Structures are given as structure tokens and as C-alpha cells.
Amino acid sequence: MSFSFNPGVMRGARLRIGRGGREEISGKIFDWNITRRLLAYLRPHRRMMFESLFWMLASAGLALLAPYLVKRTIDDYIAMGDVQGLVWMATATLSAYAADFGANWRRRILLSTVGNNILRTMRG
């Protein structure tokens, strides 16, 4: 069994069912020439790619911060009965979750824009 959108041209790795019903891949799995050609399409969008990398790292940090704040809230404020500290920590935790959502949203918008621009370039 092989998959191709253009049956006249068969390039790259082919997938076929071998003995015992297992899938076998024949041909090159990774090709530096194809990778280089694809990266050339990213070159005009470097700024957006670096910005999306920044937002990805920020989101990863914020995703780790929120559970840490919950731990601190339970250990330091709920256990001690400090209601005012609990309110501040709850606000900080919700802010961390909101900032994580914002960072993820911005990263997705940037990567979608880059992907759509590259597709437009390839088709144009």
C-alpha cells in the first residue's frame, strides 16, 4: 500500500504493508535537500518564528509557575489560615493561568500566520 497525491511521481519514502501485516518504509526517511528547501520558505518569516519561540518559552515557564503557586498557597496560606495572603496568591495563580493562555494564543496566531503565508508563497 502506498500513498501519493500524484500517482505519476513517486518521490521520498514509500509506505507499504510487508509480511505479517506490518508497515515497512522504503526510501529515504530524512533528506537534507528537502529540509533546506523548506527552510528557505521560512527565511522571510524569521522575526515571527523567533517571536513564537519566545512565546513558547514564556508559556512553558508560566505553565510551571501556576502549580508552584498553588503549592505555596496550600502550604503557606491555607495551612496558616491567612485569608488575605490566600486572596493574593489566588489572584497571582489566576494571573499566571491567564498569562499562559495569552502566550499560547499569541504563539498559535504567529505560527498560523507563518504557515498560511508560506502556503500562499508556495502556491503563488
C-alpha positions as CSV (number, residue, x, y, z in Angstrom):
1,M,0.0,0.0,0.0
2,S,1.5,3.4,-1.0
3,F,0.2,6.9,-0.5
4,S,0.6,9.6,-3.1
5,F,-1.4,12.6,-4.2
6,N,0.2,12.5,-7.6
7,P,0.4,8.9,-8.9
8,G,2.7,9.8,-11.7
9,V,5.5,11.0,-9.4
10,M,6.7,8.8,-6.6
11,R,9.4,10.5,-4.6
12,G,10.6,10.2,-1.0
13,A,9.7,7.4,1.4
14,R,7.0,4.9,0.4
15,L,4.9,3.1,2.9
16,R,3.9,-0.5,2.2
17,I,2.5,-3.4,4.1
18,G,5.1,-6.2,4.5
19,R,4.9,-9.7,5.8
20,G,2.8,-10.2,8.8
21,G,0.8,-7.1,8.1
22,R,3.5,-4.7,9.4
23,E,4.2,-1.5,7.7
24,E,7.6,-1.0,6.1
25,I,9.1,2.2,4.9
26,S,11.4,2.1,1.9
27,G,13.4,5.0,0.6
28,K,14.9,8.0,2.4
29,I,13.2,8.9,5.7
30,F,15.1,12.2,6.1
31,D,16.5,14.3,3.3
32,W,18.7,17.4,3.9
33,N,18.0,18.8,0.5
34,I,14.2,18.8,1.1
35,T,14.8,20.3,4.6
36,R,17.0,23.1,3.1
37,R,14.3,23.9,0.5
38,L,11.6,24.1,3.2
39,L,13.7,26.2,5.5
40,A,14.2,28.7,2.6
41,Y,10.5,29.4,2.8
42,L,10.9,30.3,6.5
43,R,13.6,32.8,5.9
44,P,11.3,35.8,5.3
45,H,9.4,35.0,8.5
46,R,12.3,34.7,10.8
47,R,11.1,37.5,13.1
48,M,7.7,35.9,13.6
49,M,9.4,32.5,14.2
50,F,11.7,33.9,16.9
51,E,8.8,35.7,18.5
52,S,6.8,32.5,18.5
53,L,9.8,30.8,20.1
54,F,9.8,33.5,22.8
55,W,6.1,33.0,23.5
56,M,6.6,29.2,23.6
57,L,9.3,29.6,26.3
58,A,7.2,32.1,28.2
59,S,4.2,29.7,28.1
60,A,6.4,26.8,29.3
61,G,7.6,28.9,32.3
62,L,4.1,30.1,33.1
63,A,2.8,26.6,32.9
64,L,5.3,25.6,35.6
65,L,4.7,28.7,37.7
66,A,1.0,28.1,38.3
67,P,1.2,24.7,40.0
68,Y,4.1,26.1,42.1
69,L,1.9,29.0,43.2
70,V,-0.9,26.5,44.1
71,K,1.6,24.5,46.2
72,R,2.8,27.7,48.0
73,T,-0.8,28.7,48.6
74,I,-1.7,25.4,50.2
75,D,1.4,25.1,52.3
76,D,1.9,28.7,53.4
77,Y,-1.6,30.4,53.4
78,I,-4.3,27.8,53.7
79,A,-2.4,25.8,56.4
80,M,-1.8,29.0,58.4
81,G,-5.3,30.4,57.9
82,D,-4.1,33.7,56.2
83,V,-7.1,34.8,54.3
84,Q,-5.5,38.0,52.9
85,G,-2.5,36.0,51.6
86,L,-4.8,33.4,50.2
87,V,-6.6,36.1,48.1
88,W,-3.3,37.5,46.8
89,M,-2.0,34.0,45.9
90,A,-5.3,33.1,44.2
91,T,-5.0,36.3,42.2
92,A,-1.4,35.5,41.3
93,T,-2.3,32.0,40.3
94,L,-5.2,33.1,38.1
95,S,-3.0,35.8,36.6
96,A,-0.4,33.1,35.8
97,Y,-3.0,31.0,34.1
98,A,-4.3,34.0,32.1
99,A,-0.8,35.0,31.0
100,D,-0.2,31.4,29.9
101,F,-3.3,31.4,27.9
102,G,-2.3,34.7,26.3
103,A,1.2,33.5,25.5
104,N,-0.2,30.3,23.9
105,W,-2.8,32.3,22.0
106,R,-0.1,34.7,20.6
107,R,2.2,31.8,19.6
108,R,-0.7,30.0,17.8
109,I,-1.6,33.1,15.9
110,L,2.0,33.7,14.8
111,L,2.6,30.1,13.7
112,S,-0.7,30.0,11.8
113,T,0.2,33.3,10.1
114,V,3.6,32.0,9.1
115,G,2.1,28.7,7.9
116,N,-0.5,30.4,5.8
117,N,2.0,32.9,4.3
118,I,4.3,30.0,3.4
119,L,1.4,28.1,1.7
120,R,0.5,31.3,-0.2
121,T,4.1,31.7,-1.4
122,M,4.3,28.0,-2.4
123,R,1.0,28.2,-4.3
124,G,1.6,31.6,-5.9
